[in-house]
């Protein structure tokens, strides 16, 4: 259960479009879809049963399913559902399109623990109410703003079908069979992770071994070794394994080497192959915040808590240039001329940016190998100071020794929140001036969280908060403009303008975002609006931006006229 709460905690800080959809989706409540089934459609057995011994997950069948089979761990399950809070009945999420049901791999950790317990009890076509207590849902963390902390959840779920774990291809001809399985585990490796396996390949007709590899490492989804059959079938199989699982994969000739065979391995034409597999261990590999920074876990940490922006952390780290091999960083160091303290404030710019971004995603005791391009290191000026090539990729080995656990935002007083917001705003300003917009962005995002879901402030106090929130939102827009993330820049500029609709900087930055997104009319509108309030220091920049927008508008009009003329000439000639 700690593992599931860890997943919930990670979800809170994930910069992921799928999570944004969940947070922002607002269902049509004209008719409550939760009650869209009449009483005569419900199963006669309208009894609530405990799914778990502690009563943390219960099920009430609304409509009985067919047959005797239920989905098993590793199966790909297809469901529709509606989720609401208990009590209150507020719908926080739904997926009701029968033509494109929600799908997930049972036992893979893709869904909350309550689903992992409840769905395996349901038959094909069964519809039921799953009531899930917080410890099997999102726990004490919740998933703000839709799901509060310690929330009991109720899901109306219908299981439409599932794809058996044995089927790895659409035609069902590639068969996976597990011979040893960890019944307590739930974690499985994913694409781009490095896995270490024992592998043995047989030609089924003769039982001839054509390949045997022990402690063989490869990257899931990137099977470059010629021993692998086409279609990443070994990866697909291993992604359904937990540590220590064993099984075999049967691959018919049309999914292996076909009528030509593979002479290099002594595989004849039209041979059916069998691969015996054992998953020994893996190294989790993740891209950090959709950046080119990649973190590979070498030693897993303990617990589930991770430091956040502003935490004081203690690390051990070394750094080297990938191309030239030069070592340039050692923390802590006994050399007084190169010494750097092992304690620092996270996302303060004290260490290379790749290190700071990675540490935010580490647990205590975790050791990781982090690779990053040169611009996630020291930048051009500092690269010269530490005497490393400006264009070399960087590699860091990092261990998170400890970090100071700070109070959660919801446990702080308003005054404590205000101080925290001010601190992160000032740190963001410093980092932005130092040419580190990504780290600045981290601090601004932390700053706005302090009062993000506070709606009952005294008007005078709200005015003080707004005076800090407005520049934070506006500066967030500037940070996202730097990375050409136009939609996010527009979003944060609009947040600033919701506080002060005439703020010139926010209008200017939103206009830049609209220009980048080719929304020229909206860009022109913001420029015109800003010019009505701009002083001399900003007016010149606005005029330049407006001219750029008008030039793009003329270019677009000319292209459209040319296209219409071409279309019209085709109609006339016909």
C-alpha positions in Angstrom: 0.0 0.0 0.0 3.0 2.3 0.6 3.9 1.8 -3.0 0.5 3.0 -4.1 0.6 6.0 -1.9 4.0 6.7 -3.4 2.4 6.7 -6.9 -0.3 9.1 -5.6 2.4 11.4 -4.2 4.3 11.5 -7.5 1.1 12.2 -9.4 0.7 15.5 -7.5 3.9 17.0 -8.9 3.8 15.3 -12.3 4.1 17.6 -15.3 2.1 15.3 -17.4 -0.8 16.0 -19.9 -2.8 13.0 -18.8 -2.8 14.3 -15.2 -3.9 17.7 -16.4 -6.8 16.1 -18.2 -8.0 14.5 -15.0 -7.5 17.7 -13.0 -9.3 19.9 -15.5 -12.0 17.6 -16.9 -15.5 18.9 -15.9 -18.3 16.4 -16.7 -21.6 17.5 -18.1 -23.9 17.3 -15.1 -27.1 18.1 -16.9 -28.0 14.5 -16.2 -26.1 12.5 -13.6 -24.5 9.7 -15.6 -24.0 7.9 -12.3 -27.7 7.2 -12.1 -28.4 6.6 -15.8 -29.4 2.9 -15.3 -32.9 2.1 -14.2 -33.7 -0.2 -11.3 -34.9 -3.0 -13.6 -31.5 -3.2 -15.2 -29.8 -3.9 -11.9 -28.9 -7.4 -10.8 -31.1 -9.1 -8.3 -28.1 -9.6 -6.0 -27.9 -6.0 -4.8 -25.6 -6.8 -1.9 -22.5 -5.0 -0.8 -19.5 -7.4 -0.2 -16.1 -6.8 1.2 -13.3 -7.3 -1.4 -10.5 -6.8 1.1 -10.5 -8.3 4.6 -10.3 -4.8 6.2 -13.3 -3.5 4.3 -11.2 -0.9 2.5 -12.7 -2.0 -0.8 -16.3 -3.1 -1.2 -18.4 -4.1 -4.2 -22.1 -3.9 -4.9 -23.1 -5.7 -8.2 -25.6 -3.7 -10.3 -25.6 -6.0 -13.3 -24.2 -9.6 -13.3 -21.5 -10.5 -15.8 -21.3 -13.5 -18.1 -19.4 -16.8 -17.6 -17.1 -17.7 -14.8 -13.8 -16.1 -15.8 -12.4 -12.9 -14.3 -9.3 -10.9 -15.4 -6.0 -11.9 -14.0 -2.8 -10.0 -13.3 -1.1 -9.0 -16.6 -4.4 -8.9 -18.6 -5.2 -5.8 -20.5 -8.7 -4.8 -19.2 -11.2 -2.6 -20.9 -13.7 -0.7 -18.7 -16.0 2.4 -18.6 -16.4 4.2 -15.3 -17.7 7.2 -13.4 -16.0 8.3 -10.2 -17.5 10.4 -7.4 -16.6 11.5 -3.9 -18.3 10.0 -0.9 -20.1 11.7 0.8 -21.4 14.5 -1.5 -21.6 12.7 -4.8 -19.4 15.1 -6.7 -18.2 13.5 -9.9 -14.4 14.0 -10.3 -13.7 11.8 -13.3 -15.5 9.7 -15.9 -14.8 7.6 -19.0 -18.1 6.4 -20.5 -17.3 6.0 -24.2 -18.2 2.4 -24.9 -16.5 2.7 -28.3 -13.2 3.6 -26.8 -13.1 2.3 -23.2 -10.4 3.0 -20.7 -7.7 0.3 -20.8 -5.0 -0.7 -18.4 -2.8 -3.6 -17.5 -4.0 -5.3 -14.3 -1.3 -5.5 -11.7 1.0 -3.0 -13.4 0.4 -0.1 -11.0 -1.4 2.0 -13.6 -4.5 2.4 -11.4 -5.1 2.9 -7.7 -4.9 -0.1 -5.3 -8.7 -0.2 -4.9 -9.1 -1.0 -8.6 -6.3 -3.6 -8.4 -8.3 -5.3 -5.7 -11.8 -4.9 -7.1 -11.5 -5.4 -10.9 -10.1 -9.0 -10.6 -13.5 -10.0 -9.0 -15.6 -8.8 -12.0 -16.8 -10.9 -14.9 -17.2 -9.8 -18.5 -20.1 -7.4 -18.8 -20.4 -7.0 -15.0 -21.4 -3.6 -13.7 -20.7 -2.8 -10.1 -20.2 0.0 -7.5 -16.7 -0.1 -6.0 -16.4 1.9 -2.8 -12.7 2.6 -2.0 -11.4 4.0 1.3 -8.5 6.5 1.2 -5.8 3.9 2.0 -6.7 2.1 -1.2 -7.2 5.4 -3.2 -5.1 8.6 -3.0 -4.5 8.4 0.8 -3.6 11.4 2.8 -2.2 13.2 -0.3 -5.3 13.2 -2.5 -5.2 14.5 -6.0 -5.9 18.3 -5.8 -8.1 20.0 -6.8 -10.5 17.2 -7.7 -9.8 14.7 -4.9 -9.2 16.0 -1.4 -6.9 14.3 1.1 -8.3 11.2 2.9 -11.2 11.0 0.4 -13.4 7.9 0.1 -14.2 7.2 -3.6 -17.0 5.5 -5.3 -16.7 4.1 -8.9 -19.5 2.8 -11.1 -17.5 0.4 -13.2 -18.4 -1.8 -16.1 -15.9 -4.4 -17.4 -16.4 -4.9 -21.1 -13.6 -7.3 -21.9 -10.0 -8.1 -21.4 -7.1 -9.4 -23.4 -5.5 -12.4 -21.8 -1.9 -12.0 -20.6 -0.9 -14.8 -22.9 -1.7 -12.8 -26.1 1.1 -10.4 -27.2 -0.1 -9.9 -30.7 -3.5 -8.9 -32.2 -3.8 -12.2 -33.9 -3.2 -14.1 -30.7 -0.5 -16.3 -32.2 2.4 -15.2 -29.9 1.8 -16.9 -26.6 3.3 -15.9 -23.2 3.1 -18.4 -20.4 4.4 -17.6 -16.9 5.8 -20.5 -14.9 6.8 -18.7 -11.8 5.2 -15.5 -10.6 5.5 -13.1 -7.6 1.9 -13.0 -6.2 2.7 -10.1 -3.9 4.4 -7.8 -6.4 2.7 -5.2 -8.6 5.6 -3.3 -10.1 6.6 -4.1 -13.7 9.2 -2.4 -16.0 8.3 0.0 -18.7 9.7 1.3 -22.0 13.2 2.6 -21.9 14.1 0.9 -18.7 17.2 -1.3 -18.6 16.3 -4.9 -17.7 18.6 -7.7 -16.8 17.4 -11.2 -17.8 18.3 -14.8 -18.2 17.3 -15.8 -21.7 17.4 -19.1 -23.6 16.0 -19.6 -27.1 14.9 -23.0 -28.6 13.9 -24.2 -32.0 10.7 -26.1 -30.9 10.8 -28.9 -33.5 14.3 -30.1 -32.5 14.6 -28.5 -29.0 17.9 -27.1 -30.3 19.2 -24.2 -28.2 20.1 -21.4 -30.6 20.9 -18.7 -28.0 21.7 -18.6 -24.3 22.4 -15.4 -22.3 22.7 -15.0 -18.6 22.6 -11.6 -16.9 21.8 -10.1 -20.3 21.0 -6.4 -20.2 19.0 -4.5 -22.8 16.6 -1.5 -23.0 12.9 -2.3 -23.3 11.5 -1.2 -26.6 14.9 -0.9 -28.2 15.9 -4.5 -29.1 18.9 -4.1 -31.4 20.4 -7.5 -30.8 19.8 -9.9 -33.8 18.8 -12.7 -31.4 15.5 -10.9 -30.8 12.5 -11.6 -33.0 10.9 -8.6 -34.8 8.3 -6.4 -33.2 9.9 -6.0 -29.8 8.1 -9.2 -28.6 10.7 -9.9 -25.9 10.1 -6.4 -24.5 6.3 -6.8 -24.6 6.7 -10.1 -22.6 9.1 -8.7 -20.0 6.8 -5.7 -19.4 4.4 -8.2 -17.9 7.0 -9.6 -15.6 7.8 -8.7 -12.0 11.2 -9.2 -10.4 11.9 -13.0 -10.2 9.1 -14.0 -12.6 9.9 -16.8 -15.1 8.0 -17.8 -18.2 8.3 -18.8 -21.9 7.3 -17.1 -25.1 6.2 -19.2 -28.2 6.8 -17.3 -31.5 5.4 -18.8 -34.7 7.4 -18.3 -37.9 5.3 -15.4 -39.2 6.3 -13.4 -36.1 9.9 -14.7 -36.1 12.2 -15.3 -39.1 9.6 -16.6 -41.6 10.4 -18.6 -44.7 14.1 -17.4 -44.7 15.0 -18.4 -41.2 18.2 -17.0 -39.7 21.4 -18.9 -40.8 23.6 -16.9 -38.3 21.8 -18.7 -35.4 21.1 -22.0 -37.2 17.3 -21.2 -37.4 15.7 -23.0 -40.4 12.9 -21.6 -42.5 9.4 -21.7 -41.0 10.7 -22.4 -37.5 8.6 -21.9 -34.4 10.7 -20.5 -31.6 10.5 -20.7 -27.8 12.2 -18.2 -25.5 12.6 -19.1 -21.9 12.8 -15.9 -19.8 13.6 -14.9 -16.3 13.5 -11.2 -15.1 16.3 -10.8 -12.6 16.2 -7.0 -12.0 15.9 -3.7 -13.7 17.2 -0.1 -13.6 14.3 2.4 -13.9 15.0 5.0 -16.5 13.0 8.3 -16.7 13.2 11.6 -18.5 13.0 14.4 -16.0 10.1 16.8 -16.5 10.0 16.3 -20.3 13.6 17.5 -20.6 16.6 15.7 -22.2 17.8 15.0 -18.7 17.7 11.2 -18.2 17.9 9.5 -14.8 18.7 5.8 -14.4 18.2 4.3 -10.9 21.2 2.2 -9.9 20.2 1.6 -6.3 16.6 2.2 -5.2 15.9 4.5 -2.3 13.7 3.9 0.8 10.3 5.3 1.6 8.2 7.3 -0.8 8.9 10.9 0.1 11.0 13.1 -2.2 12.4 16.5 -1.6 10.6 19.5 -3.1 11.8 22.9 -4.4 13.3 24.7 -1.4 14.2 21.6 0.6 17.7 21.4 2.1 19.2 18.2 0.7 22.5 16.4 1.3 24.0 14.6 -1.7 27.1 12.8 -2.9 27.9 13.4 -6.5 30.5 13.1 -9.2 30.4 14.6 -12.7 32.3 13.9 -16.0 32.2 14.9 -19.6 30.9 12.1 -21.8 33.0 12.9 -24.9 36.3 13.9 -23.4 36.0 11.9 -20.2 37.2 14.7 -17.9 36.0 14.6 -14.3 34.9 18.1 -13.1 32.7 17.6 -10.1 33.1 15.7 -6.8 30.8 16.3 -3.8 31.9 16.4 -1.1 35.6 17.1 -2.0 38.6 17.2 0.2 40.4 19.6 -2.2 39.9 23.1 -0.7 40.2 24.7 -4.1 37.4 22.8 -5.6 35.3 22.1 -2.5 31.6 22.3 -2.7 29.3 21.7 0.2 27.2 18.6 0.1 24.2 20.4 1.6 22.2 22.9 -0.6 18.8 24.3 -1.1 17.1 22.4 -4.0 16.6 24.4 -7.2 18.6 27.3 -5.9 21.2 27.2 -8.7 23.9 25.9 -6.4 24.7 22.8 -8.5 24.5 22.0 -12.2 20.9 22.2 -13.3 20.7 18.5 -14.3 21.7 17.5 -10.7 19.1 19.8 -9.2 16.3 18.5 -11.5 17.2 14.9 -10.8 17.5 15.2 -7.0 13.9 16.4 -6.9 12.8 13.0 -8.2 14.9 10.8 -5.8 14.3 9.0 -2.5 16.6 8.9 0.4 19.4 6.3 -0.3 18.8 6.3 -4.0 21.8 6.2 -6.3 21.3 7.3 -9.9 23.2 7.9 -13.1 22.1 11.1 -14.8 22.9 12.1 -18.3 22.2 15.5 -19.8 23.2 17.8 -22.7 25.7 20.6 -22.0 23.2 23.4 -21.5 21.8 21.5 -18.4 25.3 21.9 -16.7 27.0 25.1 -15.9 26.2 27.2 -19.0 28.8 28.8 -21.2 30.4 31.2 -18.7 30.7 28.7 -15.8 31.8 25.9 -18.2 34.9 28.1 -18.9 35.5 28.5 -15.2 35.5 24.8 -14.5 37.5 24.2 -17.7 35.2 21.8 -19.5 34.2 21.8 -23.2 31.0 23.9 -23.7 29.3 21.3 -26.0 30.1 18.0 -24.2 27.3 15.9 -22.8 27.5 15.5 -19.1 27.1 12.4 -16.8 26.6 12.5 -13.1 26.5 9.8 -10.4 24.3 11.1 -7.6 23.3 9.7 -4.2 20.6 11.4 -2.1 21.9 11.0 1.5 19.1 13.0 3.3 16.8 15.9 3.1 15.0 18.1 5.6 11.3 17.4 5.6 9.4 20.7 5.6 5.8 21.4 6.6 3.1 20.6 4.0 1.4 23.7 2.6 -2.0 22.7 4.0 -0.5 22.5 7.5 0.9 26.1 7.3 -0.7 29.3 8.6 -1.4 32.0 6.1 1.6 34.0 7.3 3.9 31.0 6.9 2.5 30.5 3.4 3.1 34.2 2.5 6.7 34.0 3.7 7.3 30.9 1.6 5.7 32.5 -1.5 7.9 35.5 -1.1 11.0 33.4 -0.7 10.4 31.4 -3.8 9.5 34.5 -5.8 12.8 36.1 -4.9 14.8 33.0 -5.7 13.0 32.7 -9.0 13.8 36.4 -9.9 17.5 35.7 -9.1 17.7 32.6 -11.2 15.9 34.2 -14.1 18.4 37.1 -14.1 21.2 34.5 -13.9 20.0 32.9 -17.1 18.4 29.8 -15.6 14.8 30.0 -16.6 14.0 26.3 -15.9 15.1 26.6 -12.3 13.4 30.0 -12.0 10.2 28.3 -13.3 10.4 25.7 -10.5 10.5 28.4 -7.9 7.7 30.4 -9.4 5.5 27.3 -9.6 6.3 26.5 -6.0 5.4 30.1 -5.0 1.9 30.1 -6.6 1.1 26.8 -4.9 0.9 28.3 -1.5 -2.4 30.0 -2.2 -3.5 28.1 -5.2 -6.7 26.6 -3.6 -7.4 29.3 -1.0 -10.7 31.1 -1.7 -11.7 32.6 1.6 -9.0 35.1 2.4 -9.8 38.5 3.9 -9.9 41.1 1.1 -6.9 43.0 2.5 -4.8 39.8 2.8 -5.9 38.7 -0.7 -4.6 42.0 -2.0 -1.2 41.3 -0.5 -1.2 37.8 -1.9 -2.2 39.1 -5.4 0.6 41.5 -5.3 3.0 38.6 -5.2 1.0 36.1 -7.3 0.7 38.5 -10.3 4.4 38.9 -11.0 4.9 35.2 -10.4 2.3 34.3 -13.0 3.7 36.9 -15.4 7.3 35.6 -14.9 6.2 32.0 -15.4 4.9 33.2 -18.8 8.3 34.6 -19.5 10.0 31.3 -18.5 7.8 29.3 -20.9 8.4 31.8 -23.7 12.1 31.0 -23.3 11.4 27.3 -24.0 8.8 28.2 -26.7 6.0 26.5 -24.9 3.4 28.9 -26.2 0.3 27.5 -24.7 1.7 27.4 -21.2 3.0 30.9 -21.6 -0.5 32.1 -22.6 -2.0 30.2 -19.7 0.1 31.9 -17.0 -0.1 35.3 -18.6 -3.9 34.9 -18.5 -3.6 34.0 -14.8 -1.8 37.3 -14.2 -4.4 39.2 -16.2 -7.2 37.6 -14.1 -5.7 39.6 -11.3 -5.0 42.8 -13.2 -6.5 42.9 -16.7 -4.5 45.9 -17.7 -1.0 44.6 -16.6 1.3 45.6 -19.5 3.9 42.9 -19.0 1.4 40.2 -18.9 -0.4 41.5 -22.0 3.0 41.8 -23.8 4.0 38.2 -22.8 0.6 36.8 -23.8 0.8 38.5 -27.1 4.2 36.9 -27.6 2.6 33.5 -26.9 -0.2 34.1 -29.3 2.3 35.1 -32.0 4.3 31.9 -31.4 1.1 29.9 -31.7 0.1 31.8 -34.9 -3.0 33.4 -33.2 -2.3 36.7 -34.8 -5.7 38.4 -34.2 -5.4 37.7 -30.5 -1.8 38.8 -30.4 -2.8 42.1 -32.1 -5.6 42.6 -29.6 -3.3 42.3 -26.6 -0.7 44.6 -28.2 -3.4 47.3 -28.8 -4.7 46.9 -25.3 -1.2 47.1 -23.7 -0.3 50.2 -25.7 -3.1 52.0 -24.0 -1.3 51.6 -20.6 2.4 51.3 -21.5 5.0 53.8 -20.4 8.0 54.8 -22.6 10.2 51.9 -21.4 7.8 49.3 -22.7 6.1 51.1 -25.6 9.0 50.6 -28.0 9.0 46.8 -27.4 5.3 46.7 -27.9 5.5 48.6 -31.2 8.1 46.2 -32.5 6.0 43.2 -31.5 2.9 44.7 -33.1 4.7 45.3 -36.3 5.9 41.7 -36.3 2.4 40.5 -35.7 1.0 42.7 -38.5 3.7 41.4 -40.9 2.7 37.8 -40.1 -0.9 38.7 -40.7 -0.2 40.1 -44.1 1.9 37.0 -45.0 -0.9 34.8 -44.0 -3.5 36.8 -45.9 -1.3 36.6 -49.0 -0.9 32.8 -48.7 -4.7 32.4 -48.3 -5.5 34.6 -51.3 -3.0 32.6 -53.4 -4.5 29.3 -52.3 -8.1 30.5 -53.0 -7.1 31.8 -56.4 -5.6 28.4 -57.2 -8.7 26.6 -56.0 -10.9 29.0 -58.0 -8.9 28.5 -61.2 -9.3 24.8 -60.9 -13.1 25.1 -60.6 -13.3 27.4 -63.6 -11.1 25.2 -65.8 -13.2 22.2 -64.9 
